Amino acid sequence: MDATLELAQQLIRLPSVTPEDAGCQTLLAERLAPLGFSAEWLVFGSVRNLWLRRGSQAPLVVFAGHTDVVPPGPDGSWQSPPFSPEIRDGLLYGRGAADMKSSLAAFVTAIEAFCTAHPDAPGSIALLLTSDEEGPAVDGTVRVVEWLRERGVHPDYCIVGEPTSVKRLGDTIKNGRRGSLSGVLTVRGRQGHVAYPHLARNPIHLAAPALAELASTVWDDPNEHFPATTFQISNVQSGTGATNVIPGELTAWFNFRFSTASPESSLRERTEAVLERHGLDYDVHWELGARPFLTPRGPLVSAMSAAIAQVTGHEPDVSTTGGTSDGRFLISICSQVVEFGPCNATIHQRNECITASDLAPLSAIYRYTLERLLLSGASS
């Protein structure tokens, strides 16, 4: 069996539902120890993180990923148990197969192949692992980044193993992500009897025109790197459950996925201007989940694109679409961050799977990227 596929199956067998690591990090640390990787265990709260590094010289290439997975739901809803990896019809099934235990396995086998072939290669290689990416993401990579900054560690390149491929392995690299800004809107009315509406103020009726305007607003235009900013209402709650009561309050949850064209402050101001214009009695609680970030085309994007073309025969698209990732934390200490991994069609779904034959080429892409960054002068 291919070494990457075998290691991916070993990882899937470990039920690391966030924030549990379930031994994944220990497995990978023991695997890389013979190559001279030193391990530093970083526990923050209930979250277990690991920093593995070989070498002390620049340039420093970091592979970053998470060992935690989302809950699988009832085993009976899966065709095979979620933590019992199974290959059927050429597909590897199991929770974490795509997101992101296959990438972790490919990181390790790529590093093993590189270090075996080039034992005296210049530079350094590190692996940053967390078990808090699928959860609140407060004691994972963000805390490790703080720890690295305090020690003056600033990686030159960082590769995050998120599943970025869409239709075939290697068709898409992420060189940035949009920001995420969430809001909880509370609109106050006056409760009353539906037969006496003149004695009440219905917050649903009051809020609906404002929400409709927000949903139809064009916030900005797409640019060279990012799609246009989007606004989505995810939940609306109001009423007492009775059909003869006008509710006294409405709560709506919404989210912006925004580009560099619209600063966070501008989105807040424009939203509140709409609410004011509609004369609402309201409060908004804002939460910034991530700022947008971008790695311009340069050594890292070029090295990975060339490695993908070498293995697959196709040039990848370079994109900033999709949700947030730990790249938003890493960009604060590393100016070049990209995300690349297997196909993402089944992530967070029942019967999560990827093509089993993609594991070996995924490892090869990571290895050839290392070679270009550390051996061929890409860092210059």
Salt bridges, closest charged atoms under 4 A:
ASP21 OD2 - ARG48 NE 3.91
ASP68 OD1 - HIS66 ND1 3.33
GLU86 OE2 - ARG88 NH1 3.11
ASP99 OD1 - HIS66 NE2 3.21
ASP99 OD2 - HIS348 NE2 3.11
GLU112 OE2 - ARG31 NE 2.59
GLU133 OE1 - HIS66 NE2 3.36
GLU134 OE2 - HIS66 NE2 3.82
GLU134 OE2 - HIS348 NE2 3.25
ASP139 OD1 - ARG143 NH1 2.95
GLU146 OE1 - ARG143 NE 3.62
GLU150 OE1 - ARG151 NH1 3.61
GLU162 OE2 - HIS66 NE2 3.57
GLU213 OE2 - ARG277 NH2 2.21
GLU213 OE1 - HIS278 NE2 2.76
GLU224 OE1 - HIS225 NE2 3.70
GLU264 OE2 - ARG268 NH2 2.63
GLU264 OE1 - ARG291 NH2 3.93
ASP281 OD1 - ARG188 NH2 2.82
ASP283 OD2 - ARG188 NH1 2.63
GLU339 OE1 - ARG177 NH2 2.42
GLU352 OE1 - ARG95 NH1 2.74
GLU371 OE2 - HIS118 NE2 3.13
GLU371 OE2 - ARG367 NE 3.06
